[in-house]
Amino acid sequence: MDREQARKRIEQLSLELEAHNHRYYVLAAPVISDQEFDRTLKELEALEREWPEFASANSPTQRVGGDITKEFATVAHRFPMLSLSNSYSRQEVADFVARVEKEIGTTMYVMELKYDGVAISLSYKDGELVRGVTRGDGEKGDDITANVRTVGAIPLKLRGDFPNEFEARGEILFMRAQFDKLNAERAKQGLELYANPRNTAAGSLKQQDPKDVARRGLDNFIYTLQGDRLPTRSHFENMRAAHTWGFKTPDPERRFIERTDNVEGIMAFIEHWGQARHGLEMDIDGIVIKVDDLRIQEELGTTAKSPRWAIAYKFQAEQAVTRLNEVTYQVGRTGAITPVANLEPVLLAGTTVKRASLHNADQIAKLDLHIGDHVKVEKGGEIIPKIVGVELDRREAGATHVIFPHRCPECGTDLVRYEGEAQHYCPNEHACPPQIVGRIEHFVGRKMMAIDGLGGGTVAELVREGLIHDVADLYELDKEQLLRLGKGWGEKSAAQLIDGIEASKSIPFEQVLFAIGIRHVGETVAKKIARSVGSMDKLARMQLLELVGIDEVGTVIAQSIIDFFAVQGNRDIVDRLKARGLRMEVEASAAGPVGDKLKGLTFVVSGVFRNFSRDGVKEAIERNGGKVSGSISSKTSFVLAGADMGPAKRTKAEELKVKVIDEDEFTRMINE
Ligand code: IVH
């Protein structure tokens, strides 16, 4: 294939993939299989690797995750992102309409759903997504463009007749099904569940690695356009137009958006969604009512914070009253004790509720709970409902107080409560069954030792049967032991598990360090520590002052590492894992030399490279003692420019007199 053919093929594949994307994410009507889509995407990826000069920032390949962002740059909004004034009663909505009518007479109103997600402002220029910025303080927000590109419902390139410059604003959110799927995966890995879709969406968008964002599967709805040349002066019509450009906009056929010129029409919409919202595929927390005509919007203007042409009607969090039958106590992987209220089943917001979270001992004391109490349960955004009050007048004489236990309900050890923490803990780390199981489940998780065949209760079974007590025991298991268990264990499943355990011995040290479960040492920190320290032996011998010298390690993490290695039992487990052949040192990788040639230098990396992957080039910088930063500032030593570096970055580098180097020059620097 020659250069011109490559350019054409890349262009054609990009268009095809983007069209399939639109059909899948916006229209929910795919015409090809996932496999076919992946095959085409792979072809495009390969071509872009070979011809990086034709790989654009809005290529469909960026949807699976582009450059890692170290720090999100702060960007000023061209039009401030206002908030809506809230109302909780129909009277307030009627007052709003009366106010508008008094000022301008009868007019059209648009009613739409108030999505419960994270606001985003998307800038488009000549039909291409150029920037995605969070709301921030309304005046300026974080530039999270690389993460936004992974959201399938957000078009990277527009179709049809769009203005050449405008902003689309909307909400990034999780569909409930996707959120449940994420939590099911987390449950399988023994990880703590995400509390609610909104916070998880917000947290997801702040991930530094867009690949992690892509994996979460976020969604988006657009609710307004901003710009000097919008197609019509009707908000309703503009939403329709935006749909034809490729955006996911509210569907009039499903009554996601409606128009009326009277207050009855508005009330009917509120009435409808007050019930129907429970059957929606995503969370909404109210209804938004807007004046349709953009000129009238302008005439009505805004207050300091919110427009005078719109109002939000918020649904009350739904409550139900039911009987508290019992309080039980769960022991987590870290030994944290969580009280759970077991309730007489009651229907609430479309689901039957049997349990509610009580958080901690203080919460129980505050509610002054008694067994048999009639309690008010509320379902806000959280998946687990909470108890917000007690109907004292219905308490029976002689009802017993709920008393938080002093001993662990699982192993009987005296509980402890650390200073400044609300939670009680069982300190019996090495012998308390749920803690043992939880730790092993963490160890075998996908991002840790990735041992297949140990999900859904298998770890608990092996612990219960006495085959394993700690993570090192896994490596001493043999097939016959499993077969002797009977109960569903056959030649095939047993062999599979043993193979999986064997295969985990080649998992890199970074992941082993994460897997052994030192408190506060998560995935990212483990990676940093592993690369900076190099081996488990060295880490085990380090002092506090040395540890806090590591990037991203503060005193809490440092102390936690010291505490971990101070325990003989932990040291024994690490020794046994080492003896069984797990990796306890970083690999001298193929990524090139390791050293401190770049010590004290900060690089900003942009574009695509011939001999490095996107992550690889950053790794090469860090392995040679350099630092990578996300945005160019006076502190930047070099901008490392690959093919297709954005012109904005080049201008900025010139402005700040930062030297721009290419891949060859960089390779010389580290090989010198
Ligand atoms: S219009 C000037 N429409 O609610 C007001 N906002 O409190 C512009 N929201 O930050 C917003 N659904 O994130 C509008 N259909 C909708 C909305 C909506 C959710 C959020 C938005 C905004 C907040 C305002």
Boltz pocket constraint, residues with backbone or C-beta under 6 A from the ligand:
constraints:
  - pocket:
      binder: B
      contacts: [[A, 81], [A, 82], [A, 83], [A, 84], [A, 85], [A, 112], [A, 113], [A, 114], [A, 115], [A, 116], [A, 117], [A, 118], [A, 119], [A, 120], [A, 135], [A, 170], [A, 171], [A, 223], [A, 224], [A, 288], [A, 306], [A, 307], [A, 310]]
      max_distance: 6.0
